[in-house]
């Protein structure tokens, strides 16, 4: 109740009391009622004001909540986008993992296949890469004892593409003839001997056994496509030459005969000795043959040109009688 209304109310009560319209008791009761009413109105005003304040706070909080809800929606949208991206990454990783598993399974199968192939190749190599030992003794049961020249001829005759020989000396005319025949049928034949040995032979007496033996070998080769040359270690002087003591023959790059059997020596065929024969499908299947072929190539590159000797012709002159004249 406003102050103006209070004043008007007090004036109304005073007029009623002056005109004796109400008794003092009624005036007191009326004033008490008005005070109670005023108190009630004041309480109602405070309640309304409180409710208005609470409503304002609630509206402010509601506005804040709406703002927070909007922010949460934005954050939720971002999180959903991130989640969707992560899910796509997970699906891609799952696809890659599945592909990797397939690749791993395929590689494992390939590994198993390669291991199986390697095992089979090893078994084949064990068959293809062999080494046999042959003694040459006085025992008739030895396979080479009876006819060593025939055995050596069979080795040369088996050649289809190439024959490579490294020896210290070469004085075997039978082997020389076989090699010339192999060259004639298209086999690439290369022979390397000790160049210092040949120099010594050619510098010796024309009637020496070594020179006669070499002359017989040379006659087998002089019209042949067979290639032969001496070897002297590069950089070595005549006084300090290292002997060229190799002793091997490689046929078609897959069969190698080596050992102490001097097969290229005219007088070495019947000696009591031994040799080994290594065989393979190709040089790569037998490391020993592969290394031997590397040595052959190295030696052949460093070969020296052969010095061809004059052919020796022995002519028996007729006896001359005293006083006879030869026209």
Secondary structure, 3 states (H helix, E strand, C coil): CCHHHHHHHHHHHHHHHHCCCCCHHHHHHHHHHHHHHHHHHHHHHHHHHHHHHHHHHHHHHHHHHHHHHHHHHHHHHHHHHHHHHHHHHHHHHHHHHHHHHHHHHHHHHHHHHHHHHHHHHHHHHHHHCEEEEEEECCCCCCCCCCCHHHHHHHHHHCCCCEEEEECCCCCCHHHHHHHHHHHHCCCEEEEEEEHHHHHHHHHCCCCCHHHHHHHHHHHHHCCCCCEEEEECCCCCCHHHCCCCCCCEEEECCCEEEEECCCCCCCCCCCCCEEEEEEECCCHHHCHHHHHHHHHHHHHHHCEECCCCCCCCCCCCCCCCCCCCCCC
